[in-house]
Amino acid sequence: MTPTDWIKLESTYYMQVVNRIPLVLVKGKGTIVWDENGKRYLDFTSGWAVLNLGHSHQAVSNAIKYQVDNIMQMTNLYYTIPQLKLAKLLVDNSCFDRIFFSNSGAEANEGACKLARKWGKEKLNGAFEVITMENSFHGRTLAMMSATGQKESQEKWEHLPDGFVNVEYNNFDAVKKATKKNTCAVLLEVVQGEGGVNIPDQRYLLDIQRWCHEQNILFMIDEVQTGMGRLGTLFGYQKFGLDPDVMILGKALGAGTPLGAFLCKERFSALEPGDHGSTFGGNALTTAAGWASLKYILDTDIPSECSHAGKYLKSLLDEMTTRHSNIVDIRGYGLLIGVEIAKNKAVDAMKLCLEKGLLINAVRPNTIRLFPPLTVSEGEMNKAISILEEVFEELKI
């Protein structure tokens, strides 16, 4: 079959919920992917911040192959070793005490909000509301669309589940004003990835943390995109010197397999048998992949490598600003970087980069998001910026 045939199959059978790019990929290794015709592309999306160690990393592949030949899935009524190994490794390297595994970041966010409501019911006279931020993203389930502060997405699905209050990001007074007797938690991202790589003030995050502790409400950090080394620290909250009550993980946690989790301090571990569950959450296959990935990240200090690589990539982008006056801002930490331009040409730039062999993301009409694997080399970054510069010149950005 030709690429056109595969694309036709998709249009015939698959629900049309994605505006796909006409590219059929068949292989990946490290930062490189190949299409069906053998053309190579530099992947500066990492499968949407999923493949922090790159495509087909040997440690992850070996763990998956071993687990497939032994035990992949079993009900959580019984113990499986990979799940417990990963649970211990995550707790030992974070500020948390308890963990629950799900299949995705959206599911993990749902579980965290459920935990917050249980806490509110038992400790705060039935408080149930969670304060979230405008331009945030917490998933596409009905409840998480209510949590996600993007009005244009919410309006299509009214009436959404209640219990969420969206306020302005990076505005501590807005959080204080929104806190009522029914508030049980604040949920936010330390860096808003889908919102356009938005960076808050450190003081803002510390003020919210202090406020939550004063009010006895949960301070919950969504690290689905920023966790597992992406910002140059193992978890994003560490970059800002925070001590949250709850953390949500997904994407890179499973190293390409469907895995999410939420973690909490012992004090807030309010869930009891029967309160929550998942048939596939924390199964042996995905947690084996997650453990292998995390172990490699820790053993080889990938977060430090990411920090160094991010500084190098930003230096190349900073050089571009001297030649392209329409670059408005370059922002981010580690290898989560946004390039804001004065014109709404991000989609045009993404398409032209694709033609030239570079995969990037137009996260906003005027903002390009770069989030390559944390193992990206300087040579690969040089090549990517060379392509991006060509594209900016052709589009007169």
C-alpha positions as CSV (number, residue, x, y, z in Angstrom):
1,M,0.0,0.0,0.0
2,T,1.1,3.6,-0.7
3,P,1.0,6.4,1.8
4,T,-2.1,7.7,0.0
5,D,-3.8,4.3,0.6
6,W,-3.1,4.5,4.3
7,I,-4.4,8.1,4.5
8,K,-7.6,7.0,2.6
9,L,-8.1,4.1,5.1
10,E,-7.9,6.6,8.0
11,S,-10.4,8.9,6.4
12,T,-12.8,6.0,5.8
13,Y,-12.6,4.2,9.2
14,Y,-11.2,6.5,11.9
15,M,-13.3,9.2,13.7
16,Q,-12.2,12.5,12.3
17,V,-11.0,14.1,15.5
18,V,-7.5,14.9,14.4
19,N,-6.4,17.3,11.6
20,R,-3.6,14.9,10.6
21,I,-0.5,15.9,8.7
22,P,-0.2,13.7,5.5
23,L,2.8,11.8,6.8
24,V,2.9,8.0,7.4
25,L,5.7,7.1,9.8
26,V,7.0,3.5,10.1
27,K,10.2,3.7,12.1
28,G,12.0,5.7,14.8
29,K,15.4,5.7,16.5
30,G,16.6,8.4,18.8
31,T,15.6,11.8,17.4
32,I,15.1,10.4,13.8
33,V,11.9,9.0,12.3
34,W,11.4,7.6,8.8
35,D,8.3,7.7,6.6
36,E,7.1,4.8,4.4
37,N,9.3,6.1,1.5
38,G,12.4,6.1,3.6
39,K,12.7,9.8,4.1
40,R,14.3,10.9,7.4
41,Y,12.9,13.6,9.7
42,L,14.2,15.2,12.8
43,D,11.5,14.7,15.5
44,F,11.4,17.9,17.6
45,T,8.0,16.8,19.1
46,S,9.0,13.6,20.9
47,G,5.5,12.2,20.3
48,W,4.2,15.2,22.3
49,A,6.7,15.1,25.1
50,V,6.3,11.4,25.4
51,L,9.6,10.0,24.2
52,N,12.1,11.8,26.5
53,L,14.7,9.1,25.7
54,G,13.9,9.2,22.0
55,H,12.4,6.6,19.8
56,S,13.1,2.9,20.5
57,H,15.5,3.4,23.3
58,Q,17.4,0.2,24.0
59,A,16.7,0.1,27.7
60,V,13.0,0.6,27.2
61,S,12.8,-1.9,24.3
62,N,14.6,-4.6,26.3
63,A,12.3,-4.1,29.2
64,I,9.2,-4.4,27.0
65,K,10.5,-7.5,25.2
66,Y,11.3,-9.2,28.5
67,Q,7.9,-8.4,30.0
68,V,5.9,-9.5,26.9
69,D,7.5,-12.9,27.3
70,N,6.6,-13.2,31.0
71,I,3.5,-11.4,32.2
72,M,1.9,-8.3,30.6
73,Q,-1.3,-7.7,32.5
74,M,-3.1,-9.0,35.5
75,T,-5.9,-7.7,37.7
76,N,-4.7,-5.4,40.5
77,L,-6.1,-7.8,43.0
78,Y,-2.7,-9.4,42.7
79,Y,0.9,-8.0,43.0
80,T,3.1,-7.5,39.9
81,I,6.8,-6.6,40.4
82,P,7.3,-3.9,37.8
83,Q,4.4,-1.8,39.2
84,L,5.9,-1.9,42.7
85,K,9.5,-1.2,41.5
86,L,8.3,1.9,39.6
87,A,6.2,3.1,42.5
88,K,9.2,2.9,44.9
89,L,11.5,4.6,42.4
90,L,9.1,7.5,41.9
91,V,8.4,8.0,45.6
92,D,12.1,7.7,46.5
93,N,13.0,10.5,44.0
94,S,10.2,12.9,44.8
95,C,8.6,14.6,47.8
96,F,5.6,12.2,47.8
97,D,4.6,9.1,49.8
98,R,1.8,7.4,47.8
99,I,1.1,6.7,44.2
100,F,-1.7,5.4,41.9
101,F,-1.1,4.4,38.3
102,S,-3.6,5.1,35.5
103,N,-3.4,4.8,31.7
104,S,-2.9,8.5,30.8
105,G,-2.3,12.0,32.1
106,A,-6.0,12.9,31.7
107,E,-7.0,9.8,33.8
108,A,-4.4,10.8,36.4
109,N,-5.8,14.3,36.6
110,E,-9.3,12.9,37.1
111,G,-8.0,10.7,40.0
112,A,-6.2,13.6,41.6
113,C,-9.4,15.7,41.5
114,K,-11.3,12.8,43.0
115,L,-8.7,12.6,45.8
116,A,-9.1,16.4,46.4
117,R,-12.9,16.0,46.6
118,K,-12.5,13.1,49.1
119,W,-10.2,15.3,51.2
120,G,-12.7,18.2,50.9
121,K,-15.6,16.0,51.9
122,E,-13.9,14.6,55.0
123,K,-11.8,17.5,56.1
124,L,-13.4,20.7,54.7
125,N,-17.1,20.3,55.4
126,G,-17.8,18.9,51.9
127,A,-15.7,21.4,49.9
128,F,-15.5,20.2,46.2
129,E,-14.3,23.0,44.0
130,V,-10.9,22.9,42.3
131,I,-9.4,26.2,41.1
132,T,-7.6,25.9,37.7
133,M,-6.0,28.4,35.3
134,E,-6.9,30.0,32.1
135,N,-5.0,28.6,29.1
136,S,-4.3,25.4,31.0
137,F,-4.7,21.9,29.7
138,H,-5.5,18.9,31.8
139,G,-7.0,16.4,29.3
140,R,-10.1,15.8,27.1
141,T,-12.4,13.9,29.4
142,L,-15.6,15.8,30.2
143,A,-14.4,16.7,33.7
144,M,-10.9,17.6,32.6
145,M,-12.3,19.8,29.8
146,S,-14.1,21.7,32.6
147,A,-10.8,21.9,34.5
148,T,-9.0,23.1,31.3
149,G,-9.3,26.8,31.2
150,Q,-9.9,27.2,27.4
151,K,-13.4,28.7,26.8
152,E,-13.4,28.0,23.1
153,S,-13.1,24.3,23.8
154,Q,-15.5,24.3,26.7
155,E,-18.4,26.0,24.9
156,K,-18.8,23.1,22.4
157,W,-19.5,20.7,25.2
158,E,-21.8,22.6,27.5
159,H,-23.0,21.6,30.0
160,L,-19.8,20.3,31.5
161,P,-19.4,18.9,35.0
162,D,-19.2,21.6,37.6
163,G,-16.8,21.9,40.4
164,F,-14.0,23.8,38.6
165,V,-13.2,27.5,38.6
166,N,-10.9,28.9,35.9
167,V,-8.9,32.0,36.8
168,E,-6.1,34.0,35.2
169,Y,-2.7,32.3,35.2
170,N,0.2,34.0,36.9
171,N,-2.2,36.1,39.0
172,F,-2.1,35.2,42.7
173,D,-4.8,37.7,43.6
174,A,-7.2,35.9,41.2
175,V,-6.6,32.6,43.1
176,K,-7.2,34.3,46.5
177,K,-10.4,35.9,45.3
178,A,-11.7,32.6,43.8
179,T,-11.0,30.7,47.0
180,K,-14.3,30.1,48.8
181,K,-15.6,27.8,51.5
182,N,-16.3,25.1,48.8
183,T,-12.6,25.2,47.5
184,C,-10.7,21.9,48.1
185,A,-7.7,22.4,45.8
186,V,-5.7,24.4,43.3
187,L,-4.5,22.6,40.2
188,L,-1.9,24.2,37.9
189,E,1.0,23.5,35.5
190,V,4.4,25.0,36.5
191,V,4.8,25.7,32.8
192,Q,1.8,25.8,30.5
193,G,2.8,23.6,27.5
194,E,-0.4,23.5,25.4
195,G,-1.2,27.1,26.4
196,G,1.9,28.3,24.5
197,V,4.8,27.5,26.8
198,N,3.8,30.1,29.3
199,I,6.2,30.7,32.2
200,P,4.9,32.0,35.5
201,D,6.8,34.0,38.1
202,Q,8.4,31.9,40.8
203,R,6.9,34.2,43.4
204,Y,3.4,33.4,42.0
205,L,3.9,29.6,42.5
206,L,5.4,30.0,46.0
207,D,2.5,32.4,47.0
208,I,-0.1,29.8,45.8
209,Q,1.7,27.1,47.7
210,R,1.7,29.1,50.9
211,W,-2.0,30.1,50.4
212,C,-3.0,26.5,49.9
213,H,-1.2,25.4,53.0
214,E,-2.8,28.2,55.0
215,Q,-6.3,27.3,53.8
216,N,-5.7,23.6,54.3
217,I,-6.5,22.9,50.6
218,L,-4.5,20.7,48.2
219,F,-1.7,22.3,46.1
220,M,-1.7,20.1,43.0
221,I,0.8,20.2,40.2
222,D,0.1,18.8,36.7
223,E,3.4,17.6,35.4
224,V,2.1,15.5,32.5
225,Q,4.2,17.5,30.1
226,T,7.0,18.9,32.4
227,G,7.8,15.8,34.3
228,M,10.5,13.1,33.8
229,G,13.4,15.6,33.1
230,R,11.8,17.8,30.5
231,L,12.6,21.1,32.3
232,G,16.1,20.2,33.3
233,T,15.1,18.8,36.7
234,L,13.5,15.4,37.2
235,F,10.2,17.1,38.0
236,G,9.2,20.6,37.2
237,Y,8.2,21.5,40.7
238,Q,11.9,21.1,41.7
239,K,12.9,23.8,39.2
240,F,10.8,26.3,41.1
241,G,11.7,25.1,44.6
242,L,8.1,23.9,45.4
243,D,6.8,21.3,47.8
244,P,3.4,20.3,46.4
245,D,0.8,18.0,48.0
246,V,-0.1,16.2,44.8
247,M,1.6,15.6,41.4
248,I,0.2,14.3,38.2
249,L,2.3,12.5,35.6
250,G,1.7,11.0,32.2
251,K,3.2,11.2,28.7
252,A,6.9,10.4,29.2
253,L,6.3,8.3,32.3
254,G,5.5,5.3,30.2
255,A,8.3,6.0,27.6
256,G,5.9,5.4,24.7
257,T,3.5,3.1,26.5
258,P,0.2,4.4,28.0
259,L,0.9,5.2,31.6
260,G,-0.1,8.0,34.0
261,A,0.0,8.4,37.7
262,F,-0.9,10.7,40.6
263,L,1.2,11.0,43.7
264,C,0.4,12.6,47.1
265,K,1.8,13.2,50.6
266,E,0.8,10.6,53.2
267,R,-1.4,13.2,54.9
268,F,-3.7,13.6,51.8
269,S,-3.9,9.8,51.0
270,A,-7.6,9.7,51.6
271,L,-8.6,7.0,49.0
272,E,-9.7,3.7,50.4
273,P,-10.4,0.3,48.8
274,G,-13.2,0.7,46.2
275,D,-12.8,4.5,45.9
276,H,-10.8,4.3,42.7
277,G,-9.4,1.8,40.3
278,S,-8.3,0.9,36.8
279,T,-8.3,-2.4,34.9
280,F,-5.1,-1.6,32.9
281,G,-3.6,1.1,35.2
282,G,-0.2,0.2,36.3
283,N,0.0,-3.1,34.4
284,A,3.2,-5.0,34.3
285,L,4.1,-4.1,30.7
286,T,3.7,-0.3,30.9
287,T,5.3,-0.1,34.4
288,A,8.3,-2.2,33.2
289,A,8.8,0.3,30.4
290,G,8.4,3.2,32.9
291,W,10.8,1.7,35.4
292,A,13.5,1.1,32.7
293,S,13.1,4.7,31.4
294,L,13.2,6.3,34.9
295,K,16.1,4.2,36.0
296,Y,18.1,5.2,32.9
297,I,17.1,8.9,33.4
298,L,18.4,8.8,37.0
299,D,21.5,6.7,36.4
300,T,22.8,8.8,33.5
301,D,21.6,12.2,34.9
302,I,19.4,13.0,31.9
303,P,17.9,16.1,33.5
304,S,21.3,17.7,33.6
305,E,21.9,16.8,30.0
306,C,18.6,18.3,29.2
307,S,19.4,21.5,31.0
308,H,22.7,21.8,29.1
309,A,21.0,21.0,25.7
310,G,18.2,23.5,26.4
311,K,20.7,26.3,27.0
312,Y,22.5,25.4,23.8
313,L,19.2,25.3,21.8
314,K,18.1,28.7,23.2
315,S,21.5,30.2,22.4
316,L,21.0,29.1,18.7
317,L,17.5,30.6,18.8
318,D,18.8,33.8,20.4
319,E,21.2,34.2,17.5
320,M,18.3,33.9,15.1
321,T,16.6,36.9,16.7
322,T,19.5,39.1,15.5
323,R,18.5,38.2,11.9
324,H,14.7,37.9,12.3
325,S,13.0,40.9,13.8
326,N,9.6,39.3,13.9
327,I,10.7,36.8,16.6
328,V,8.9,38.3,19.6
329,D,10.0,36.0,22.4
330,I,11.9,32.8,23.1
331,R,10.9,31.2,26.4
332,G,11.0,27.9,28.3
333,Y,13.2,25.7,30.4
334,G,15.2,22.7,29.5
335,L,13.8,21.2,26.3
336,L,10.4,22.7,26.4
337,I,10.8,25.9,24.3
338,G,8.3,28.3,22.7
339,V,9.2,30.6,19.9
340,E,6.7,33.5,19.6
341,I,6.5,35.4,16.3
342,A,4.8,38.7,15.4
343,K,2.8,37.1,12.6
344,N,0.3,34.2,12.7
345,K,2.5,32.0,10.6
346,A,3.3,29.2,13.0
347,V,1.2,26.7,11.0
348,D,2.9,27.8,7.7
349,A,6.3,27.3,9.4
350,M,5.4,23.9,10.7
351,K,4.3,22.7,7.2
352,L,7.4,24.1,5.5
353,C,9.6,22.5,8.1
354,L,7.9,19.2,7.4
355,E,8.9,19.4,3.8
356,K,12.5,20.1,4.7
357,G,12.6,17.2,7.2
358,L,11.9,18.7,10.6
359,L,8.9,18.0,12.8
360,I,7.8,20.8,15.0
361,N,4.5,22.0,16.6
362,A,2.4,25.1,16.0
363,V,1.1,25.3,19.6
364,R,-0.6,28.7,18.9
365,P,-1.1,30.6,15.6
366,N,1.9,32.7,16.5
367,T,4.0,30.3,18.6
368,I,6.1,27.3,17.6
369,R,6.9,24.7,20.3
370,L,10.1,22.8,20.3
371,F,10.4,19.7,22.6
372,P,12.8,17.2,21.2
373,P,14.0,14.1,23.0
374,L,16.2,14.9,26.0
375,T,19.0,12.9,24.4
376,V,19.1,15.2,21.3
377,S,22.7,15.9,20.1
378,E,24.2,19.3,19.4
379,G,24.5,18.3,15.7
380,E,20.8,17.5,15.6
381,M,20.0,20.9,17.2
382,N,22.3,22.7,14.7
383,K,20.5,20.9,11.8
384,A,17.0,21.7,13.2
385,I,17.9,25.4,13.6
386,S,19.4,25.5,10.1
387,I,16.1,24.3,8.7
388,L,14.0,26.6,10.9
389,E,16.1,29.6,9.7
390,E,15.6,28.6,6.1
391,V,11.8,28.5,6.7
392,F,11.8,31.9,8.5
393,E,13.6,33.4,5.6
394,E,11.2,31.9,3.0
395,L,8.2,33.1,5.0
396,K,9.8,36.5,5.8
397,I,9.4,36.0,9.5
